[in-house]
Amino acid sequence: GLSAVVSRYVGLHHQMLLFSHYLAVVTAPPDLPVPARPRPMPELRDGIELRDVWFRYSDEHPWVLRGVNLRIRRGQAVALVGLNGAGKSTLVKLLCRFYDPDRGAIYWDGVDIREFDPAELRARIGAVFQDYVNYDLTARENIAVGDLSALDDEDRVARAARLAGVHETIQQLPQGYDTLLSRIFFSNADKTDPTTGVALSGGQWQRIALARAFLREKRDLMILDE
């Protein structure tokens, strides 16, 4: 009995720590400065330019980017190739304004992106990140998180899936687009029943993530990180 009491106390302490982390996240202020009067976010007409961009994750870390200059014209496809740790993913994070450069600036049609509301900037961007998320949701919902306005639009979701080359794979699932892409919600009695959920391969998940990005139609910038 004493062992059970101690075990329950340890479990409660652990849950309280997790709850404190949750409160810290939901009550945290914006981690990026937002202008008091953000400039309107225009549709990209000319291009995006990096001018003498320097960045490191903290003063104790080495420089990841040093004096980077890059111009991406509207409608142009650009591939950044380099060794692991060369700063490719970091540059992607700066373009999405997850961080701000320590020196230099990134310009959207000649305007520093720090003058825009970050949410408005990100609304103009579609991206597939190296560490995309596999949600315990249906195939339709996993794609629709790319743009929740398309959640009930079967044609848009299917069109994005076709572009990503995963439409036929989804159609062959037990319940098609309504198949749960997870095996977390099942009991021992139905563990062999595929209708309770399906586990996809890594390549198939990557195509699901790609479909999310394709769902974000009429964006100005598409980023594919590896």
LOKOL-279430 format. One record per atom (N, C-alpha, C): atom name; x, y, z; residue in one letter; residue number from 1. Coordinates in Angstrom, 2 decimals. Layout:
<recs>
   name        xx        yy        zz   resn   resi
     CA         X         Y         Z      A    NUM
...
</recs>
This chain:
<recs>
   name        xx        yy        zz   resn   resi
      N      0.82     -1.21      0.00      G      1
     CA      0.00      0.00      0.00      G      1
      C      0.85      1.26      0.00      G      1
      N      1.91      1.25      0.79      L      2
     CA      2.80      2.41      0.83      L      2
      C      3.46      2.63     -0.54      L      2
      N      3.85      1.53     -1.18      S      3
     CA      4.46      1.64     -2.51      S      3
      C      3.48      2.28     -3.50      S      3
      N      2.20      1.91     -3.41      A      4
     CA      1.18      2.47     -4.31      A      4
      C      1.00      3.96     -4.06      A      4
      N      1.00      4.38     -2.78      V      5
     CA      0.86      5.79     -2.44      V      5
      C      2.02      6.60     -3.02      V      5
      N      3.24      6.09     -2.83      V      6
     CA      4.43      6.79     -3.35      V      6
      C      4.36      6.88     -4.87      V      6
      N      3.95      5.79     -5.52      S      7
     CA      3.85      5.77     -6.98      S      7
      C      2.84      6.80     -7.47      S      7
      N      1.69      6.89     -6.79      R      8
     CA      0.67      7.88     -7.18      R      8
      C      1.20      9.30     -6.97      R      8
      N      1.93      9.52     -5.90      Y      9
     CA      2.47     10.85     -5.63      Y      9
      C      3.47     11.25     -6.71      Y      9
      N      4.34     10.30     -7.09      V     10
     CA      5.32     10.58     -8.15      V     10
      C      4.61     10.88     -9.46      V     10
      N      3.57     10.12     -9.76      G     11
     CA      2.81     10.36    -10.99      G     11
      C      2.14     11.73    -10.98      G     11
      N      1.57     12.11     -9.84      L     12
     CA      0.93     13.42     -9.74      L     12
      C      1.95     14.54     -9.91      L     12
      N      3.12     14.37     -9.30      H     13
     CA      4.17     15.38     -9.44      H     13
      C      4.58     15.53    -10.91      H     13
      N      4.70     14.41    -11.60      H     14
     CA      5.06     14.46    -13.01      H     14
      C      4.00     15.20    -13.83      H     14
      N      2.73     14.90    -13.57      Q     15
     CA      1.65     15.57    -14.30      Q     15
      C      1.62     17.07    -14.01      Q     15
      N      1.90     17.47    -12.80      M     16
     CA      1.93     18.89    -12.46      M     16
      C      3.06     19.60    -13.20      M     16
      N      4.21     18.91    -13.34      L     17
     CA      5.31     19.49    -14.10      L     17
      C      4.91     19.69    -15.56      L     17
      N      4.25     18.68    -16.14      L     18
     CA      3.80     18.80    -17.52      L     18
      C      2.80     19.93    -17.68      L     18
      N      1.90     20.07    -16.70      F     19
     CA      0.90     21.13    -16.77      F     19
      C      1.55     22.50    -16.67      F     19
      N      2.61     22.61    -15.86      S     20
     CA      3.31     23.89    -15.76      S     20
      C      3.99     24.23    -17.08      S     20
      N      4.51     23.21    -17.78      H     21
     CA      5.10     23.46    -19.10      H     21
      C      4.02     23.94    -20.08      H     21
      N      2.84     23.32    -20.00      Y     22
     CA      1.72     23.71    -20.86      Y     22
      C      1.35     25.17    -20.61      Y     22
      N      1.23     25.56    -19.34      L     23
     CA      0.89     26.94    -19.02      L     23
      C      1.96     27.91    -19.52      L     23
      N      3.23     27.51    -19.41      A     24
     CA      4.32     28.37    -19.87      A     24
      C      4.22     28.62    -21.37      A     24
      N      3.79     27.59    -22.12      V     25
     CA      3.69     27.73    -23.57      V     25
      C      2.50     28.62    -23.96      V     25
      N      1.33     28.35    -23.38      V     26
     CA      0.13     29.07    -23.80      V     26
      C      0.09     30.51    -23.30      V     26
      N      0.87     30.83    -22.28      T     27
     CA      0.88     32.21    -21.77      T     27
      C      2.13     32.97    -22.19      T     27
      N      2.99     32.34    -22.99      A     28
     CA      4.23     33.01    -23.41      A     28
      C      3.91     34.16    -24.37      A     28
      N      4.60     35.27    -24.25      P     29
     CA      4.40     36.38    -25.19      P     29
      C      5.01     36.03    -26.54      P     29
      N      4.72     36.78    -27.60      P     30
     CA      5.33     36.53    -28.90      P     30
      C      6.85     36.56    -28.80      P     30
      N      7.49     35.59    -29.45      D     31
     CA      8.95     35.53    -29.37      D     31
      C      9.63     36.39    -30.43      D     31
      N      8.83     36.99    -31.31      L     32
     CA      9.37     37.89    -32.32      L     32
      C      8.70     39.25    -32.19      L     32
      N      9.46     40.31    -32.37      P     33
     CA      8.84     41.64    -32.31      P     33
      C      7.86     41.84    -33.46      P     33
      N      6.67     42.31    -33.14      V     34
     CA      5.65     42.59    -34.15      V     34
      C      5.46     44.09    -34.22      V     34
      N      5.56     44.68    -35.40      P     35
     CA      5.40     46.14    -35.50      P     35
      C      4.04     46.60    -35.01      P     35
      N      4.01     47.76    -34.39      A     36
     CA      2.75     48.30    -33.88      A     36
      C      1.74     48.49    -35.01      A     36
      N      2.24     48.89    -36.17      R     37
     CA      1.39     49.05    -37.35      R     37
      C      2.00     48.28    -38.51      R     37
      N      1.73     46.98    -38.59      P     38
     CA      2.33     46.17    -39.67      P     38
      C      1.92     46.69    -41.04      P     38
      N      2.85     46.59    -41.97      R     39
     CA      2.54     46.97    -43.35      R     39
      C      1.65     45.91    -43.98      R     39
      N      0.77     46.29    -44.90      P     40
     CA     -0.05     45.29    -45.60      P     40
      C      0.86     44.32    -46.35      P     40
      N      0.47     43.06    -46.36      M     41
     CA      1.27     42.02    -47.00      M     41
      C      0.85     41.88    -48.46      M     41
      N      1.65     42.38    -49.38      P     42
     CA      1.25     42.34    -50.79      P     42
      C      1.57     40.99    -51.42      P     42
      N      0.89     40.70    -52.50      E     43
     CA      1.24     39.52    -53.31      E     43
      C      2.63     39.74    -53.91      E     43
      N      3.43     38.70    -53.90      L     44
     CA      4.79     38.82    -54.41      L     44
      C      4.78     39.12    -55.91      L     44
      N      5.46     40.19    -56.29      R     45
     CA      5.49     40.60    -57.70      R     45
      C      6.89     40.56    -58.28      R     45
      N      7.89     40.86    -57.48      D     46
     CA      9.26     40.91    -57.99      D     46
      C     10.08     39.73    -57.48      D     46
      N     10.26     39.65    -56.17      G     47
     CA     11.04     38.54    -55.64      G     47
      C     11.44     38.74    -54.19      G     47
      N     12.18     37.77    -53.68      I     48
     CA     12.68     37.78    -52.30      I     48
      C     14.19     37.90    -52.34      I     48
      N     14.74     38.71    -51.44      E     49
     CA     16.18     38.94    -51.46      E     49
      C     16.75     38.90    -50.05      E     49
      N     17.84     38.18    -49.88      L     50
     CA     18.62     38.18    -48.65      L     50
      C     19.84     39.05    -48.86      L     50
      N     20.06     40.01    -47.97      R     51
     CA     21.20     40.91    -48.10      R     51
      C     22.08     40.82    -46.86      R     51
      N     23.26     40.27    -47.05      D     52
     CA     24.27     40.19    -45.99      D     52
      C     23.68     39.62    -44.70      D     52
      N     23.06     38.44    -44.82      V     53
     CA     22.38     37.83    -43.68      V     53
      C     23.36     37.00    -42.84      V     53
      N     23.42     37.32    -41.55      W     54
     CA     24.20     36.57    -40.57      W     54
      C     23.24     36.04    -39.52      W     54
      N     23.49     34.80    -39.06      F     55
     CA     22.62     34.24    -38.03      F     55
      C     23.33     33.17    -37.23      F     55
      N     23.06     33.17    -35.91      R     56
     CA     23.43     32.07    -35.02      R     56
      C     22.35     31.95    -33.97      R     56
      N     22.21     30.75    -33.41      Y     57
     CA     21.09     30.46    -32.52      Y     57
      C     21.25     31.08    -31.13      Y     57
      N     22.46     31.40    -30.74      S     58
     CA     22.71     32.13    -29.49      S     58
      C     24.13     32.67    -29.54      S     58
      N     24.46     33.52    -28.60      D     59
     CA     25.81     34.09    -28.57      D     59
      C     26.87     33.03    -28.30      D     59
      N     26.46     31.90    -27.71      E     60
     CA     27.41     30.83    -27.40      E     60
      C     27.62     29.89    -28.59      E     60
      N     26.75     29.99    -29.60      H     61
     CA     26.86     29.11    -30.76      H     61
      C     27.68     29.75    -31.88      H     61
      N     28.27     28.95    -32.75      P     62
     CA     28.98     29.51    -33.90      P     62
      C     27.99     30.08    -34.92      P     62
      N     28.49     30.88    -35.82      W     63
     CA     27.65     31.42    -36.88      W     63
      C     27.22     30.30    -37.81      W     63
      N     25.93     30.23    -38.08      V     64
     CA     25.41     29.25    -39.03      V     64
      C     25.41     29.84    -40.44      V     64
      N     25.04     31.11    -40.54      L     65
     CA     25.05     31.83    -41.82      L     65
      C     25.96     33.04    -41.68      L     65
      N     26.78     33.26    -42.67      R     66
     CA     27.72     34.38    -42.65      R     66
      C     27.62     35.18    -43.95      R     66
      N     27.05     36.35    -43.87      G     67
     CA     27.01     37.25    -45.03      G     67
      C     26.35     36.67    -46.26      G     67
      N     25.20     36.02    -46.08      V     68
     CA     24.53     35.37    -47.21      V     68
      C     23.78     36.40    -48.05      V     68
      N     24.01     36.35    -49.35      N     69
     CA     23.28     37.17    -50.31      N     69
      C     22.59     36.23    -51.31      N     69
      N     21.31     36.41    -51.48      L     70
     CA     20.55     35.52    -52.35      L     70
      C     19.34     36.25    -52.88      L     70
      N     19.05     36.03    -54.15      R     71
     CA     17.86     36.64    -54.76      R     71
      C     17.03     35.53    -55.41      R     71
      N     15.75     35.48    -55.06      I     72
     CA     14.82     34.51    -55.64      I     72
      C     13.73     35.30    -56.34      I     72
      N     13.70     35.23    -57.64      R     73
     CA     12.71     35.98    -58.40      R     73
      C     11.37     35.26    -58.40      R     73
      N     10.33     36.03    -58.54      R     74
     CA      8.98     35.47    -58.60      R     74
      C      8.90     34.45    -59.74      R     74
      N      8.36     33.27    -59.44      G     75
     CA      8.21     32.23    -60.45      G     75
      C      9.46     31.40    -60.68      G     75
      N     10.53     31.69    -59.96      Q     76
     CA     11.79     30.98    -60.15      Q     76
      C     11.92     29.83    -59.16      Q     76
      N     12.52     28.73    -59.63      A     77
     CA     12.82     27.59    -58.75      A     77
      C     14.31     27.62    -58.43      A     77
      N     14.62     27.58    -57.14      V     78
     CA     16.01     27.66    -56.68      V     78
      C     16.30     26.47    -55.77      V     78
      N     17.40     25.78    -56.02      A     79
     CA     17.83     24.66    -55.17      A     79
      C     19.07     25.07    -54.39      A     79
      N     19.01     24.90    -53.07      L     80
     CA     20.16     25.16    -52.21      L     80
      C     20.77     23.81    -51.83      L     80
      N     22.00     23.58    -52.24      V     81
     CA     22.66     22.29    -52.04      V     81
      C     23.88     22.50    -51.15      V     81
      N     24.05     21.62    -50.16      G     82
     CA     25.20     21.74    -49.27      G     82
      C     25.27     20.58    -48.31      G     82
      N     26.38     20.50    -47.61      L     83
     CA     26.58     19.44    -46.63      L     83
      C     25.65     19.63    -45.44      L     83
      N     25.49     18.56    -44.64      N     84
     CA     24.73     18.68    -43.40      N     84
      C     25.36     19.74    -42.51      N     84
      N     24.51     20.60    -41.95      G     85
     CA     25.00     21.66    -41.08      G     85
      C     25.44     22.91    -41.82      G     85
      N     25.23     22.95    -43.13      A     86
     CA     25.65     24.11    -43.90      A     86
      C     24.72     25.31    -43.72      A     86
      N     23.53     25.07    -43.15      G     87
     CA     22.62     26.18    -42.89      G     87
      C     21.39     26.23    -43.78      G     87
      N     21.13     25.17    -44.54      K     88
     CA     19.99     25.17    -45.45      K     88
      C     18.66     25.27    -44.70      K     88
      N     18.47     24.43    -43.69      S     89
     CA     17.23     24.47    -42.92      S     89
      C     17.11     25.77    -42.12      S     89
      N     18.23     26.29    -41.66      T     90
     CA     18.22     27.57    -40.95      T     90
      C     17.72     28.68    -41.86      T     90
      N     18.17     28.67    -43.10      L     91
     CA     17.72     29.69    -44.04      L     91
      C     16.21     29.59    -44.25      L     91
      N     15.69     28.35    -44.30      V     92
     CA     14.25     28.15    -44.43      V     92
      C     13.52     28.78    -43.25      V     92
      N     14.04     28.58    -42.04      K     93
     CA     13.41     29.13    -40.84      K     93
      C     13.42     30.65    -40.86      K     93
      N     14.46     31.24    -41.43      L     94
     CA     14.50     32.70    -41.53      L     94
      C     13.49     33.20    -42.55      L     94
      N     13.33     32.48    -43.66      L     95
     CA     12.35     32.88    -44.67      L     95
      C     10.93     32.85    -44.10      L     95
      N     10.67     31.87    -43.23      C     96
     CA      9.35     31.77    -42.59      C     96
      C      9.24     32.68    -41.38      C     96
      N     10.29     33.35    -41.06      R     97
     CA     10.42     34.22    -39.90      R     97
      C     10.12     33.51    -38.58      R     97
      N     10.68     32.32    -38.45      F     98
     CA     10.70     31.67    -37.13      F     98
      C     11.78     32.32    -36.28      F     98
      N     12.78     32.89    -36.95      Y     99
     CA     13.84     33.66    -36.31      Y     99
      C     14.11     34.89    -37.17      Y     99
      N     14.78     35.88    -36.58      D    100
     CA     15.22     37.05    -37.32      D    100
      C     16.74     37.01    -37.46      D    100
      N     17.28     37.52    -38.56      P    101
     CA     18.74     37.55    -38.71      P    101
      C     19.38     38.41    -37.62      P    101
      N     20.61     38.05    -37.24      D    102
     CA     21.37     38.88    -36.30      D    102
      C     21.92     40.11    -37.01      D    102
      N     22.23     39.94    -38.27      R    103
     CA     22.67     41.06    -39.11      R    103
      C     22.04     40.90    -40.48      R    103
      N     21.96     42.00    -41.20      G    104
     CA     21.36     41.95    -42.53      G    104
      C     19.85     41.86    -42.46      G    104
      N     19.23     41.59    -43.60      A    105
     CA     17.77     41.57    -43.66      A    105
      C     17.30     40.73    -44.84      A    105
      N     16.02     40.34    -44.76      I    106
     CA     15.36     39.62    -45.85      I    106
      C     14.24     40.51    -46.36      I    106
      N     14.18     40.68    -47.68      Y    107
     CA     13.24     41.63    -48.28      Y    107
      C     12.23     40.91    -49.15      Y    107
      N     10.99     41.35    -49.03      W    108
     CA      9.86     40.85    -49.84      W    108
      C      9.44     42.00    -50.75      W    108
      N      9.78     41.90    -52.02      D    109
     CA      9.54     43.01    -52.95      D    109
      C     10.13     44.32    -52.41      D    109
      N     11.33     44.23    -51.85      G    110
     CA     12.03     45.42    -51.38      G    110
      C     11.66     45.87    -49.98      G    110
      N     10.74     45.17    -49.30      V    111
     CA     10.32     45.54    -47.95      V    111
      C     10.85     44.51    -46.96      V    111
      N     11.50     44.98    -45.90      D    112
     CA     12.01     44.09    -44.85      D    112
      C     10.84     43.30    -44.27      D    112
      N     10.96     41.95    -44.22      I    113
     CA      9.83     41.13    -43.76      I    113
      C      9.51     41.39    -42.29      I    113
      N     10.41     42.04    -41.55      R    114
     CA     10.12     42.37    -40.16      R    114
      C      9.07     43.47    -40.04      R    114
      N      8.74     44.11    -41.16      E    115
     CA      7.70     45.14    -41.15      E    115
      C      6.31     44.56    -41.34      E    115
      N      6.23     43.23    -41.62      F    116
     CA      4.94     42.57    -41.79      F    116
      C      4.56     41.82    -40.52      F    116
      N      3.28     41.54    -40.37      D    117
     CA      2.82     40.64    -39.32      D    117
      C      3.30     39.23    -39.67      D    117
      N      3.99     38.53    -38.76      P    118
     CA      4.49     37.18    -39.09      P    118
      C      3.40     36.23    -39.57      P    118
      N      2.20     36.34    -39.00      A    119
     CA      1.11     35.46    -39.41      A    119
      C      0.72     35.72    -40.86      A    119
      N      0.73     36.99    -41.27      E    120
     CA      0.40     37.33    -42.65      E    120
      C      1.48     36.82    -43.60      E    120
      N      2.73     36.94    -43.19      L    121
     CA      3.84     36.43    -44.01      L    121
      C      3.71     34.93    -44.21      L    121
      N      3.48     34.19    -43.13      R    122
     CA      3.41     32.73    -43.22      R    122
      C      2.20     32.28    -44.01      R    122
      N      1.14     33.10    -44.03      A    123
     CA     -0.04     32.76    -44.83      A    123
      C      0.26     32.79    -46.32      A    123
      N      1.36     33.46    -46.70      R    124
     CA      1.77     33.54    -48.10      R    124
      C      2.72     32.41    -48.50      R    124
      N      3.02     31.52    -47.56      I    125
     CA      4.05     30.51    -47.79      I    125
      C      3.47     29.12    -47.60      I    125
      N      3.88     28.19    -48.48      G    126
     CA      3.61     26.77    -48.30      G    126
      C      4.94     26.08    -48.07      G    126
      N      4.97     25.12    -47.15      A    127
     CA      6.25     24.51    -46.82      A    127
      C      6.10     23.05    -46.41      A    127
      N      7.10     22.26    -46.77      V    128
     CA      7.25     20.90    -46.25      V    128
      C      8.59     20.89    -45.52      V    128
      N      8.53     20.74    -44.21      F    129
     CA      9.75     20.80    -43.42      F    129
      C     10.39     19.42    -43.29      F    129
      N     11.64     19.42    -42.96      Q    130
     CA     12.38     18.18    -42.78      Q    130
      C     11.77     17.33    -41.67      Q    130
      N     11.25     17.99    -40.65      D    131
     CA     10.66     17.29    -39.50      D    131
      C      9.15     17.53    -39.45      D    131
      N      8.46     17.18    -40.54      Y    132
     CA      7.00     17.34    -40.59      Y    132
      C      6.34     16.40    -39.57      Y    132
      N      5.07     16.68    -39.25      V    133
     CA      4.37     15.96    -38.20      V    133
      C      3.41     14.94    -38.79      V    133
      N      3.38     13.75    -38.20      N    134
     CA      2.39     12.73    -38.54      N    134
      C      1.29     12.78    -37.49      N    134
      N      0.11     13.25    -37.87      Y    135
     CA     -0.97     13.42    -36.90      Y    135
      C     -1.81     12.14    -36.78      Y    135
      N     -2.33     11.88    -35.59      D    136
     CA     -3.22     10.74    -35.36      D    136
      C     -4.63     11.12    -35.79      D    136
      N     -4.76     11.40    -37.09      L    137
     CA     -6.01     11.84    -37.69      L    137
      C     -6.26     11.02    -38.95      L    137
      N     -7.39     11.26    -39.60      T    138
     CA     -7.68     10.57    -40.87      T    138
      C     -6.80     11.13    -41.97      T    138
      N     -6.80     10.42    -43.11      A    139
     CA     -6.00     10.88    -44.25      A    139
      C     -6.47     12.26    -44.71      A    139
      N     -7.79     12.46    -44.77      R    140
     CA     -8.32     13.76    -45.18      R    140
      C     -7.87     14.87    -44.22      R    140
      N     -7.97     14.59    -42.93      E    141
     CA     -7.62     15.60    -41.93      E    141
      C     -6.11     15.87    -41.93      E    141
      N     -5.31     14.84    -42.15      N    142
     CA     -3.87     15.03    -42.19      N    142
      C     -3.45     15.95    -43.33      N    142
      N     -4.16     15.89    -44.44      I    143
     CA     -3.88     16.80    -45.55      I    143
      C     -4.47     18.17    -45.28      I    143
      N     -5.68     18.20    -44.74      A    144
     CA     -6.41     19.46    -44.56      A    144
      C     -5.78     20.37    -43.52      A    144
      N     -4.91     19.86    -42.63      V    145
     CA     -4.27     20.76    -41.68      V    145
      C     -3.38     21.78    -42.40      V    145
      N     -3.07     21.51    -43.66      G    146
     CA     -2.33     22.51    -44.44      G    146
      C     -3.14     23.76    -44.70      G    146
      N     -4.45     23.62    -44.76      D    147
     CA     -5.36     24.75    -44.94      D    147
      C     -6.73     24.29    -44.46      D    147
      N     -7.09     24.64    -43.24      L    148
     CA     -8.31     24.11    -42.62      L    148
      C     -9.58     24.51    -43.37      L    148
      N     -9.51     25.53    -44.20      S    149
     CA    -10.69     25.91    -44.97      S    149
      C    -11.08     24.84    -45.98      S    149
      N    -10.16     23.91    -46.26      A    150
     CA    -10.43     22.85    -47.23      A    150
      C    -10.88     21.55    -46.57      A    150
      N    -11.12     21.57    -45.27      L    151
     CA    -11.44     20.34    -44.54      L    151
      C    -12.66     19.63    -45.12      L    151
      N    -13.67     20.39    -45.53      D    152
     CA    -14.90     19.80    -46.07      D    152
      C    -14.95     19.85    -47.59      D    152
      N    -13.85     20.22    -48.21      D    153
     CA    -13.80     20.31    -49.68      D    153
      C    -13.06     19.08    -50.21      D    153
      N    -13.80     18.04    -50.54      E    154
     CA    -13.20     16.77    -50.96      E    154
      C    -12.39     16.94    -52.25      E    154
      N    -12.86     17.77    -53.15      D    155
     CA    -12.16     17.95    -54.43      D    155
      C    -10.78     18.58    -54.22      D    155
      N    -10.71     19.60    -53.37      R    156
     CA     -9.42     20.26    -53.12      R    156
      C     -8.43     19.31    -52.47      R    156
      N     -8.91     18.55    -51.49      V    157
     CA     -8.03     17.60    -50.81      V    157
      C     -7.53     16.54    -51.77      V    157
      N     -8.43     16.00    -52.60      A    158
     CA     -8.04     14.97    -53.56      A    158
      C     -7.09     15.52    -54.61      A    158
      N     -7.31     16.76    -55.04      R    159
     CA     -6.42     17.38    -56.04      R    159
      C     -5.01     17.53    -55.48      R    159
      N     -4.91     17.96    -54.22      A    160
     CA     -3.60     18.09    -53.58      A    160
      C     -2.92     16.72    -53.45      A    160
      N     -3.72     15.70    -53.12      A    161
     CA     -3.17     14.35    -52.99      A    161
      C     -2.66     13.83    -54.33      A    161
      N     -3.38     14.15    -55.40      R    162
     CA     -2.92     13.72    -56.74      R    162
      C     -1.60     14.38    -57.09      R    162
      N     -1.49     15.67    -56.82      L    163
     CA     -0.25     16.37    -57.11      L    163
      C      0.93     15.78    -56.33      L    163
      N      0.65     15.28    -55.13      A    164
     CA      1.70     14.70    -54.29      A    164
      C      1.92     13.22    -54.59      A    164
      N      1.12     12.64    -55.48      G    165
     CA      1.29     11.24    -55.85      G    165
      C      0.85     10.26    -54.78      G    165
      N     -0.13     10.66    -53.94      V    166
     CA     -0.57      9.77    -52.87      V    166
      C     -2.07      9.48    -52.94      V    166
      N     -2.75      9.98    -53.96      H    167
     CA     -4.20      9.80    -54.09      H    167
      C     -4.57      8.32    -54.19      H    167
      N     -3.90      7.58    -55.07      E    168
     CA     -4.23      6.17    -55.25      E    168
      C     -3.95      5.37    -53.99      E    168
      N     -2.88      5.71    -53.29      T    169
     CA     -2.57      5.03    -52.03      T    169
      C     -3.69      5.21    -51.03      T    169
      N     -4.21      6.43    -50.93      I    170
     CA     -5.29      6.71    -49.98      I    170
      C     -6.57      6.00    -50.39      I    170
      N     -6.86      5.98    -51.69      Q    171
     CA     -8.07      5.32    -52.16      Q    171
      C     -8.09      3.82    -51.83      Q    171
      N     -6.90      3.22    -51.75      Q    172
     CA     -6.81      1.80    -51.47      Q    172
      C     -6.89      1.47    -49.98      Q    172
      N     -6.93      2.49    -49.14      L    173
     CA     -7.06      2.26    -47.70      L    173
      C     -8.46      1.76    -47.37      L    173
      N     -8.64      1.10    -46.23      P    174
     CA     -9.95      0.49    -45.90      P    174
      C    -11.13      1.45    -46.01      P    174
      N    -10.96      2.70    -45.59      Q    175
     CA    -12.05      3.68    -45.65      Q    175
      C    -11.66      4.90    -46.46      Q    175
      N    -10.73      4.72    -47.39      G    176
     CA    -10.32      5.82    -48.25      G    176
      C     -9.78      7.00    -47.47      G    176
      N    -10.25      8.19    -47.80      Y    177
     CA     -9.77      9.40    -47.15      Y    177
      C    -10.22      9.50    -45.69      Y    177
      N    -11.18      8.69    -45.28      D    178
     CA    -11.65      8.71    -43.90      D    178
      C    -10.95      7.66    -43.04      D    178
      N     -9.89      7.04    -43.57      T    179
     CA     -9.12      6.05    -42.81      T    179
      C     -8.21      6.75    -41.81      T    179
      N     -8.22      6.29    -40.59      L    180
     CA     -7.34      6.84    -39.56      L    180
      C     -5.91      6.42    -39.84      L    180
      N     -4.99      7.37    -39.92      L    181
     CA     -3.58      7.06    -40.20      L    181
      C     -2.81      6.92    -38.89      L    181
      N     -3.28      6.02    -38.07      S    182
     CA     -2.66      5.78    -36.77      S    182
      C     -3.16      4.46    -36.23      S    182
      N     -2.33      3.80    -35.41      R    183
     CA     -2.75      2.58    -34.74      R    183
      C     -2.78      2.78    -33.24      R    183
      N     -2.92      4.04    -32.83      I    184
     CA     -2.87      4.34    -31.40      I    184
      C     -4.22      4.12    -30.71      I    184
      N     -5.32      4.22    -31.48      F    185
     CA     -6.65      4.11    -30.88      F    185
      C     -7.27      2.76    -31.21      F    185
      N     -6.81      1.70    -30.63      F    186
     CA     -7.42      0.41    -30.84      F    186
      C     -7.28     -0.43    -29.57      F    186
      N     -8.19     -1.38    -29.39      S    187
     CA     -8.14     -2.27    -28.23      S    187
      C     -7.50     -3.59    -28.65      S    187
      N     -7.22     -4.42    -27.68      N    188
     CA     -6.59     -5.70    -27.98      N    188
      C     -7.51     -6.58    -28.82      N    188
      N     -8.83     -6.37    -28.68      A    189
     CA     -9.79     -7.19    -29.40      A    189
      C     -9.78     -6.90    -30.90      A    189
      N     -9.49     -5.67    -31.28      D    190
     CA     -9.53     -5.32    -32.71      D    190
      C     -8.16     -4.90    -33.25      D    190
      N     -7.11     -5.41    -32.65      K    191
     CA     -5.77     -4.99    -33.05      K    191
      C     -5.40     -5.46    -34.46      K    191
      N     -6.09     -6.47    -34.98      T    192
     CA     -5.81     -6.94    -36.33      T    192
      C     -6.80     -6.38    -37.35      T    192
      N     -7.72     -5.52    -36.91      D    193
     CA     -8.73     -4.94    -37.80      D    193
      C     -8.18     -3.67    -38.44      D    193
      N     -7.92     -3.67    -39.77      P    194
     CA     -7.34     -2.49    -40.41      P    194
      C     -8.25     -1.28    -40.42      P    194
      N     -9.56     -1.48    -40.20      T    195
     CA    -10.47     -0.34    -40.21      T    195
      C    -10.30      0.55    -38.98      T    195
      N     -9.59      0.05    -37.97      T    196
     CA     -9.35      0.87    -36.77      T    196
      C     -8.15      1.79    -36.95      T    196
      N     -7.45      1.66    -38.07      G    197
     CA     -6.30      2.52    -38.32      G    197
      C     -5.26      1.81    -39.15      G    197
      N     -4.51      2.61    -39.89      V    198
     CA     -3.47      2.07    -40.78      V    198
      C     -2.18      2.83    -40.54      V    198
      N     -1.06      2.11    -40.53      A    199
     CA      0.25      2.74    -40.39      A    199
      C      0.88      2.86    -41.77      A    199
      N      1.25      4.08    -42.17      L    200
     CA      1.88      4.32    -43.47      L    200
      C      3.39      4.20    -43.36      L    200
      N      4.02      4.04    -44.51      S    201
     CA      5.48      4.02    -44.56      S    201
      C      6.01      5.44    -44.50      S    201
      N      7.32      5.57    -44.30      G    202
     CA      7.92      6.90    -44.25      G    202
      C      7.75      7.67    -45.54      G    202
      N      7.89      6.99    -46.68      G    203
     CA      7.72      7.66    -47.97      G    203
      C      6.29      8.11    -48.21      G    203
      N      5.34      7.27    -47.77      Q    204
     CA      3.93      7.65    -47.92      Q    204
      C      3.59      8.85    -47.04      Q    204
      N      4.15      8.90    -45.83      W    205
     CA      3.92     10.05    -44.97      W    205
      C      4.51     11.31    -45.59      W    205
      N      5.65     11.17    -46.23      Q    206
     CA      6.26     12.34    -46.85      Q    206
      C      5.37     12.91    -47.94      Q    206
      N      4.70     12.03    -48.67      R    207
     CA      3.76     12.50    -49.71      R    207
      C      2.52     13.14    -49.09      R    207
      N      2.09     12.64    -47.95      I    208
     CA      0.97     13.28    -47.24      I    208
      C      1.37     14.71    -46.86      I    208
      N      2.59     14.86    -46.33      A    209
     CA      3.08     16.19    -45.96      A    209
      C      3.18     17.09    -47.19      A    209
      N      3.59     16.52    -48.32      L    210
     CA      3.68     17.29    -49.55      L    210
      C      2.29     17.74    -50.01      L    210
      N      1.30     16.88    -49.83      A    211
     CA     -0.07     17.24    -50.20      A    211
      C     -0.57     18.41    -49.36      A    211
      N     -0.17     18.47    -48.09      R    212
     CA     -0.54     19.62    -47.25      R    212
      C     -0.06     20.93    -47.88      R    212
      N      1.18     20.90    -48.36      A    213
     CA      1.73     22.11    -48.96      A    213
      C      1.02     22.45    -50.26      A    213
      N      0.72     21.44    -51.08      F    214
     CA      0.02     21.69    -52.34      F    214
      C     -1.41     22.20    -52.10      F    214
      N     -1.97     21.86    -50.93      L    215
     CA     -3.31     22.33    -50.61      L    215
      C     -3.35     23.85    -50.44      L    215
      N     -2.19     24.41    -50.07      R    216
     CA     -2.11     25.86    -49.87      R    216
      C     -1.94     26.54    -51.22      R    216
      N     -3.02     26.57    -51.99      E    217
     CA     -2.98     27.11    -53.34      E    217
      C     -2.82     28.63    -53.32      E    217
      N     -2.30     29.15    -54.39      K    218
     CA     -2.17     30.59    -54.61      K    218
      C     -1.27     31.25    -53.57      K    218
      N     -0.32     30.47    -53.03      R    219
     CA      0.71     31.07    -52.18      R    219
      C      1.83     31.59    -53.07      R    219
      N      2.67     32.45    -52.52      D    220
     CA      3.72     33.07    -53.30      D    220
      C      5.04     32.32    -53.24      D    220
      N      5.24     31.53    -52.18      L    221
     CA      6.51     30.84    -52.00      L    221
      C      6.26     29.43    -51.51      L    221
      N      6.86     28.45    -52.21      M    222
     CA      6.79     27.06    -51.79      M    222
      C      8.19     26.61    -51.36      M    222
      N      8.29     26.09    -50.14      I    223
     CA      9.57     25.66    -49.59      I    223
      C      9.52     24.15    -49.38      I    223
      N     10.49     23.44    -49.92      L    224
     CA     10.62     22.00    -49.72      L    224
      C     11.98     21.75    -49.08      L    224
      N     11.97     21.42    -47.79      D    225
     CA     13.22     21.19    -47.07      D    225
      C     13.56     19.71    -47.11      D    225
      N     14.51     19.35    -47.95      E    226
     CA     14.92     17.95    -48.19      E    226
      C     13.75     17.09    -48.61      E    226
</recs>
